[in-house]
């Protein structure tokens, strides 16, 4: 059973990460389709648990009821400069169901409304079109391409850079 709800809506709840979530996080993070874009060639050992809501990081477990879906984060958070980076992954069994967009929307809203951030950035690998679509649905602006900026599955890939500013943020439709 996931930990306490930190944020949520009718469909997606963002929970604190507890000890009983560690196996799910480790298994999913090592899934080839997730690891490819999240951790590269580095195996993910048993991740830390607890309410990762420190001053410089917010990491939460995305769930639909008792079903663990993935992880969403703002990290690092630079309070002085008013910015953070958005990260997210959803278990492949739940891809294409809109969960990434909803979970990311919740944590970005938290970043702007509660943490008073000015800018939230995100980076997606060029081949990861699904993550780029999530960012575009949320209103993130494509700021550029970092050519051959990472090494994935034996080849160099571009990284696409996105960001949204607080005064651009809207809770409107999925676009």
C-alpha positions in Angstrom: 0.0 0.0 0.0 1.5 3.4 -1.0 2.3 6.0 1.7 0.3 9.1 2.5 -1.0 11.2 -0.4 1.0 14.4 -0.8 -0.9 15.7 -3.9 -3.7 14.3 -6.0 -6.8 14.6 -8.2 -9.6 12.2 -9.0 -7.4 9.9 -10.9 -3.8 10.3 -9.9 -2.4 10.6 -6.4 1.2 11.5 -5.6 2.4 9.7 -2.5 5.4 9.8 -0.2 7.7 6.9 -1.1 7.9 4.2 1.6 9.9 1.1 2.2 7.3 -1.1 0.6 7.7 0.9 -2.7 11.4 0.1 -3.0 10.9 -3.1 -5.0 8.6 -1.5 -7.5 11.0 1.5 -8.0 14.0 -0.8 -8.5 12.2 -3.2 -10.8 10.6 -0.5 -12.9 13.7 1.7 -13.0 15.7 -1.2 -14.4 13.1 -2.1 -17.0 15.0 -1.6 -20.4 12.3 0.8 -21.7 12.6 3.1 -18.7 16.3 2.7 -18.0 17.2 3.6 -21.6 16.1 7.2 -21.0 16.3 7.6 -17.2 19.5 5.9 -16.1 21.3 4.9 -19.2 23.6 1.9 -18.8 23.8 2.2 -15.0 21.8 -0.4 -13.1 19.6 1.1 -10.4 20.1 -0.4 -7.0 17.5 -0.3 -4.3 16.5 3.4 -4.2 16.2 5.4 -1.0 12.8 5.7 0.5 10.9 8.2 2.6 9.3 11.5 1.8 11.8 13.0 -0.6 10.4 16.5 -0.2 13.6 18.2 1.0 14.5 21.8 0.2 16.3 20.7 -3.0 14.2 17.8 -4.2 10.6 16.6 -4.4 10.2 12.9 -5.5 6.8 11.3 -5.3 5.2 8.0 -6.2 2.4 8.3 -8.8 -0.5 6.0 -8.1 -4.1 5.3 -9.3 -5.7 4.0 -6.1 -3.4 1.3 -4.8 -1.8 0.7 -8.2 1.8 2.1 -8.4 2.4 3.8 -11.7 5.7 5.5 -11.6 7.7 8.4 -10.1 7.6 12.2 -10.7 10.1 14.7 -9.3 11.3 18.2 -9.2 15.1 18.0 -8.7 17.2 19.8 -8.1 15.3 22.8 -6.8 17.3 26.0 -6.8 15.3 28.3 -4.5 17.6 31.3 -5.0 17.2 31.2 -8.8 13.6 30.0 -8.6 13.9 27.0 -10.9 13.8 23.2 -10.9 14.0 20.3 -13.3 11.0 18.0 -13.9 11.5 14.3 -14.2 9.0 11.5 -14.6 8.7 7.9 -15.6 5.7 5.6 -15.8 5.7 1.8 -15.7 5.4 0.5 -19.3 2.3 -1.5 -18.3 0.6 1.9 -18.0 2.0 3.8 -21.0 -0.5 5.7 -23.2 -3.1 6.1 -20.4 -2.3 9.8 -19.6 -0.8 9.1 -16.3 2.5 10.8 -17.0 0.8 14.0 -18.1 -1.5 14.1 -15.0 1.3 13.3 -12.5 3.7 15.9 -14.1 0.9 18.5 -14.1 0.3 17.9 -10.3 4.0 18.3 -9.4 4.6 21.3 -11.8 1.5 23.0 -10.3 3.0 22.4 -6.8 6.3 23.8 -8.0 4.7 27.1 -9.1 2.0 27.5 -6.5 3.6 26.1 -3.3 7.3 26.4 -3.9 6.9 29.7 -5.8 9.3 28.7 -8.6 9.7 30.9 -11.6 10.9 28.3 -14.1 10.7 24.5 -14.5 12.8 22.8 -17.1 12.9 19.3 -18.5 15.1 17.4 -20.9 14.0 14.4 -23.0 16.1 12.2 -25.2 15.4 12.8 -28.9 14.0 9.3 -29.5 11.7 9.6 -26.5 8.8 11.2 -28.4 6.3 10.2 -25.7 8.0 12.3 -23.0 8.3 15.2 -25.4 4.5 15.0 -26.1 3.8 15.1 -22.3 5.9 18.2 -22.0 4.2 19.9 -25.0 0.8 19.0 -23.7 1.7 20.7 -20.4 2.7 23.9 -22.3 6.5 23.5 -22.0 8.3 25.4 -24.7 11.0 23.6 -26.8 14.1 25.7 -26.2 16.7 23.8 -28.2 18.5 20.6 -29.0 21.7 19.4 -27.4 23.2 17.4 -30.2 24.7 14.0 -29.4 24.5 14.9 -25.7 24.0 11.4 -24.3 25.0 7.8 -25.1 22.1 5.4 -25.1 22.0 1.8 -26.3 25.4 2.1 -28.0 24.8 5.4 -29.8 24.8 9.1 -29.3 21.4 10.7 -29.1 20.2 14.3 -28.9 18.6 15.7 -25.8 15.6 18.1 -26.3 15.5 21.0 -23.8 12.1 22.3 -22.6 10.9 24.8 -20.0 7.8 26.6 -18.8 7.7 29.8 -16.8 5.2 30.5 -14.0 3.4 33.2 -16.0 3.0 30.8 -18.9 1.6 28.0 -16.7 -2.1 27.0 -17.1 -4.1 24.2 -15.6 -6.1 24.1 -18.8 -6.8 21.2 -21.2 -4.2 18.7 -22.4 -3.7 20.9 -25.4 
